[in-house]
Amino acid sequence: MTPQQYCENKAAKSGSSFYYSFLFLPTERREAITALYAFCREVDDVVDECHDAAVARTKLQWWREEIARMFDDAPRHPVTKALLPAIRRYELPAEYFQEIIDGMEMDLAYSSYPSFRELALYCYRVAGVVGLMAAEIFGYQDRQTQKYAKDLGTAFQLTNILRDVREDAGRGRVYIPLDEVSRFSVSHSDITEHRMSDNMRQLLEYQGERARRYYQQAFQQLPDIDRYAQRAGLIMAAIYLKTLDEIAVDGYRVLEHRVALTPLRKLWIAWRTSRSEKRRDAQLQRKRNK
């Protein structure tokens, strides 16, 4: 198995919405973003699958050293071997990879977050930074696109937090800010013991609305000139926003069960969004050529 095949298998087996957006990219960019996604899965799995925090920290330290080896042109792992051409071609900085690992280590330090200030830093490290690197891989002309990419990454993470609240609680983690939990007159144990109530529903709806604000903020910052290049992110956003819609229609019962779209529906949304962005870009090109 080649390093790229390893990364493709990692992405496909995850069932992530991200995988469907990669299908519509040119080969070089698709391989680069798939390798980046595989790296994120590898370090995330360290935290999720290691029950001993000391062992998890040791493994994350290995990844820190592996990133350094990669930037010294001596990677050992299939993922870093697949990433090597991407970091050269798209000038991805080593600091961003280390920042992602910093975010994963926050999961070892925090089982819950006191306020959104701390959670926002976590979201930036594990998702906003990924968005910034993805923007480099997809390509852009206007630096404003970097702001879009960072906010879109945070929006994705906030959506994941809402969607996965039951699963995370089962691991002893609560990503909903505790000051907001208190403000809505529910408790930490209400979340970990999956107790739904009107107040809990309002709290969860508040989390969903915050995610939507980040999507809106991101879209407002994306220049028209870069929309088509960044279409993979827009495909992801369409899938994630539909997931938020389904959660809302279901009454925010995410503590009772996980809301997820079927693979076929994700593929349909991806195809439809890609076609829409292609048409939009064609219209933009015609206006410029007049």
N, C-alpha and C positions, 0 to 999 in steps of 0.2 A: 504494500500500500504506500503510495507516495504521500508526502506531507500535505499536499493540496487535497487529496482524497480523504485523508484523515479529517481535515477541517470540514470538508463537505459533508461527511458522515456525521460529524459532531453537530453541525447546523441542522441537517435534515432530521436527525433523531430527536432533537429538542422539541420539534413541533412548533417552534416560535413563529410569530407573525413576521419577524424580520426575514426569515428564510424566503417567504413569498415575494418580498420586495426585491431580493437579490436576483431573482430570475430574469428581471427585465433590464439588467445592466450589461454593458459590453464585457467580454471575457476578462480582461485585465482588472477592471474595477470590481467585477463580481468576485474574482479570486481574492483580491485584497480585502474586501469588506467581509468575506466569509472567513478569512484567516483572523481578522480582528475580532469577529464575533466568537470564533472558536476560543481565542485567548480569554475573552470575557467569561465564557462558559467554564473554562478550566479553573480560573481563579475563584469564580463564584462557587463551583462545586467543592472546592477545598473547604470553604466556610460551611456550606450546607451539609456536607457529608462527614466532616470530622467532628466528633462529639467532644474531643479533648482540645481545648483552646491552645494548649502548648504545642500540640502536634500541628494544628492548623497554622499557627504562627511560623513554625519551622518550615512548613510547606510553602507558605507565602514568601518567606525569606528566600527559599530556593528559586521561586519565580522572579524575585527581585534580581538575584544573581544571574538568572537565565536571560532576563532583559538586557543586563549589562553585557553578557556574552553575545547576544544577538547584535548589539550595536558595535561589538568588536569583531563582527563577522564570524563568530564561532558558536552558533546556536546548537543545542543538543536535542531539543524537543521537536516533534513534527510541526507543532503550531508555530514556533518561532522560526523554524526553517521555512515554513510557508509565508511567514510575515516578512522575512528578510527582503525580498524584492519590493514589497510594498513600502517599507520604511525608506528605502532608497528612492523609489519612483515618486512618492508623494511627500517626502520629507517629514515623516511623522516623528515628533520629538520623543526622546526617551522619558522625559519628565511626565508626559501624559500617561504612559504605561505605568509608571511608578505611582501616579496619582490614583489610577484605578485600583491598584493594590492597596493604597492607603484607604480607599473607600471600603474595600472588602475587610480590612482590619478593623474598621469601625464596628462591623457586626460582631467582632470579638470583644469590643469594649462596651458596646451599648446593646442591651436587650430591649430598650425602649428609648424614645427621644423626648427630652423635656419640653421642647418647643419646636416650631417650624424652623427656627434659625439653625439648630443643629441638624435637623432633617434635610434642610436645603443644602447644607455642605455635603452631606452623604449623597444626595441626589446628583449634585454637581460632579462628585468624584466618580461615582459608578455609572453615570449615564450622560451628564452634560459633557464630560471630557470625551466620551465615546462619540457623542454627536459632533464635537469639534473635529475629531479625526475622520469621522465618516464624511464630513463636508469636504475635507481635503481630498479624500479618495474620489468622491463624486465629481468634484471640480466646481469652481465658482470664479466670478470676475469681480464681484462687489464684496468688500470686506464686511459689509452689513450682514452677509449670509452667516458669518460666524456667530452673531448674536442669535439669529434664528436657530442655528444648529444646537447651541447650548440650551436654549429654552425648550426646544423640541425634545431633547434628551431628558430634561427634567420632567416634561409632560408625560413621556413614556414611563418613567420610573414611578411617578405618582399614580398612573393608571395601574401599573403592576401592583403597587402597594394596596390599592383598593380591591383589585381583582383577587389577590392572593392573601387577603387578611386572615382568612380561616387557616390556610396552610402555614402561614408564618406564625400564627398564634400557637399552632401545634408544635412548632419548634421553640416556643418560648420567647418569640420576638413580636413586638408591637411597634409598627412604624407610624402609627397615628400619634401626633404630638400629644403628650400627656396633659398639657395645659388646656388643650381643646377637648380632650376626653372629659376633664373636670368641668369645663364650661358648659358642656351639654348634659351634665348631671348623670354621667355613666361612670363606670369604674374600669380599671385595668383588668380586673377579674371578669367583668362582663364580656370583655373581648376574648380573653383566653378560654373562657368557658362557653363561648358562642351564644350568649344570651341576647336575643333580639328584643327591641322595645321601640316605641315611637321616638324616644330620645336617641337611641342608637341609630335608628334610620336617619334621623336628622344629622347626626354626626357624620355618618358615612356619605350622605348626600353632599355635605359641606366639603368633604375630601374630593368627591367627584367634580364639584364645581370649581375647586381650585385647579384641578388638572385641566379642565376646559379653559380656564383663563390662561394657563401656560400655553396651550395649543394656539389660542387666539393671538396671544402676544407673539408667539413664534411666527405665525403666518403673516402678521403685520410687518414683520422685520425681514421677510424674504423678498428681495428685489425680483421684479419680473424677469430680468435678464438671466437669473440663475434658477428659475423654477424648473425648467426641463432637466438641467444637469442634476438638480436635487430631487428628482422625481421619486427616487427610491424612498427617501424620507417621507415624502407626501403619501406614498402608498402605505407605508407603515402607519402614518397618522390616520389615514382613512380606516384602516383595520382597527386600530386602537380606539378611535372615536366611536366606531360601530359597537365595539365591546362596551364602552361607557354607556351607549344608548341602551344596550341589552340589560346592563346592570340596573339602569334607571327603570326600565319597563318592568323588570323583575322585582321592583320595590327595594332595591339595595339589600337583598337578602344574602349577601356574600358571606355572612357568618354561618349560613345554613348549607350553602353549596357554592361551588366555583362556577362562574359563568364563563363560557368559552365559545368561540365560533368554530364551526366545523372547518376542516381543511379545504373542502370544496368552496365554502363561502368565502374564506380568506383569499383563495385563488381568484374567485370571481371579482371580489373587491379590488384586488391587485390589478387584474386585467382591465377592469373598467376605469380605474384611476389612471393607469398608464396611458390608455387610449385618450382619456380626457386631457391629460397634460400634453400629449402629442398634438392634439388639435389646437390647444391653446397656444402652444409654441409656434405652430404653423401660422396662426392668425397674427401673432406678434411679429413673425418674420415678414409677413405680407405688408404689415403697417410700416415696418422699417424700410422696405424696399420701394415704397411709394414715393 
